[in-house]
Amino acid sequence: MISRRDFLQASMAASAIVGASGFGQWGRLAAQQALTQDDLLNFDTFGNVSLIHITDIHAQLKPIWFREPEVNLGVGDNNGAVPHVTGADFRRLYGIEDGSPSHYALTYNDFSALARTYGKMGGMDRVATIVNAIRADRPDALLLDGGDTWHGSYTCHHTEGQDVVNVMNALKPDAMTFHWEFTLGQDRVRELVGDLPFAALGQNIFDAEWDEPSEDFAPYTFFDRGGARIAVIGQAFPYMPIANPGWMFPDYSFGVRDGRMQEMVDEVRAQGADLVVCLSHNGFDVDKQMASRVTGIDVILTGHTHDALPEPVLVGETILIASGSNGKFVSRVDLDVRDGRMMGFRHKLIPVFSDVIAPDPEIAALIDEQRAPFQAELEEVLGTTDSLLYRRGNFNGSWDDLICDALITQREADIAMSPGVRWGPSLLPGDPITREDVWNVTSMSYGQAYRTEMTGEFIKVVLEDVGDNLFNPDPYYQQGGDMVRIGGMGYRIDISKPQGERISDMTLLSTGAPIDPTRTYVVAGWASVNQGTEGPMIWDVVEDHIRQLGTVVVDPNTSVEVVGA
Amino acid sequence: MTFSRRQTLLLALGASAAAVLPFRASAAVEDAIAEFTGGATPGEGGITLTAPEIAENGNTVPIEVSAPGAAAIALFAAGNPTPGVATFNFGPLAGAHMASTRIRLAGTQDIVAVARMADGSFVQARQEVKVTIGGCGG
């Protein structure tokens, strides 16, 4: 990572690029703890083109709590580089004052206390207000959605994405790319995409049978804005059939396909593109590597790994923008595009403080309309939590511990496994737990909770395999999730080792005995990508468990020892 | 419910391919390459191997290889029990010196493509293809 000073120097050295981040000004306002909507939206309009980026909304239409990660380890060249910087180190890096709104929005420390001070974040009605304000400055600003939009809530599950589609369409995006959307099943995806009033992009979405570009998704589209010709190239999540159930979308194949990305960049440049924007769901480290291999992309709007960065990261002459998740942030990027190239930029990561930014009344009403048929089910209180419940981080979060505990208790298992996904809002100590809250951290189209037997040796193989998807030093071999969450078992992981040598000291917590490679253990889990998985739905398992507990208390989890970072 | 090892593997977190730990290149692949090159050590460059970084389905992995001016290209899966996959021969009238096929991989391993050029020299390209039980993304 380069510091702000280095960054500006790097920009000057590149001579064509002069840029500035809006963050410093916001930091000062933050120190005064006097946030206003005007302050948050304040932006000295720059150049002739504006991009608005939102990504990884995960169907969160209403404001939420969302605690950023405590542990986010980078390996190889990315060790210690953003976004693998958290907490106080992150605040020092960006000059963020402790206790400030940006501390609350961007780091994990003192989350519960700061959350009560600054309130919930997000809400697509607030996002609409921001988008409208930017459009008031620049009527032809492009709104680009990085995907993971039609997944992640009770209403989204029950309407198969229709609630989010209705709300997003009212925001009038210009283009979108995809990941979890495909878990709605390919027929539903085609139905929704066919009706979209904007471009559905993915240069790496291929026809699986013929290994040719899919006809259902364009690789790129052009926009004429501010006298410049802008090409937006889509990049869907590369590892869809590996990380999610391929049997739900058998007609499609994905992959990074950076060779074709280069072809597409060359093609749009040959057609007169003055600016090339990549709307990506690669994940940050994969985008960094792609930016170093593909020449001619001016801006990569990154997604998938849920990172929120207050300043762009520069790779060669490409700027990478990371806009967070769950509706917490909107990025505005103003660009000076002249003579067929990007001459400069100005960027601001706008935090969506829901108590500060007024909801857009039209979108607020539209959201409530989507939720109305489900209101009673959404609001039903299942219990209360005494602990902060969160998920984000490389290893167990407290939501995951609760889910694993539910699996072990309700399914009478020795060991529980829960997927290392990065979505799922937080709850504060004292909060009631509603059915909506449980669905926010569990809803998916393959939520069956399986119960099976595995040998100790096989459990190690699973951990080694998932560990390599996270800690392989080559980003192109990473899938961008977090480590599988384990209940009932402790282990040690050395992230610097190769696959097969990372995991050791596996211990059954109930007895304290080492895991016996030859012994068989009962394992309960959920979110298998295998077709025909049987079991109750995970949200029902968790709901039963919370009802039995009444009040949830999750003790700190010290069962995973991490070394080699 | 009872599960076979394979079903269990798929259940765990799963994906479509069964093997998980890297399959180390055997001496068999070096022997097979030496047989193709007549013992000559292949150089680098002039040959492009296109393969996925992570296989979507280890049972059918799309591989493409291109070597302009090649007389023949041999393809090897270094970790398979039988490493030799195919040898593509190009006649003097061949319009393009490229081939694509799908191969089955027993597990994570290197794919090696070796081209015999018109002048009798050899070049090779190598890429690791990971076969994984998968995980869950963001």
Interface residues (C-beta under 8 A of the other chain):
Chain A: D56 D148 H179 A208 D211 F237 Y239 P241 I242 A243 N244 G246 S253 F254 G255 V256 G259 G283 H304 T305 H306 S325 M417 P419 G420 V421 R422 W423 Y450 R451 T452 E453 M454 F458 V461 V462 E464 D465 V466 D468 N469 L470 N472 D474 Y476 Y477 Q479 G480 G481 V484 Q499 G500 V523 G525 A527 S528 V529 N530 T533 E534
Chain B: M1 F3 R5 Q7 T8 L9 L10 L11 A12 L13 G14 A15 S16 V20 L21 P22 T50 P52 E53 I54 A55 E56 N57 P62 S100 T108 E128 K130 T132 I133 G134 G135 C136 G137 G138
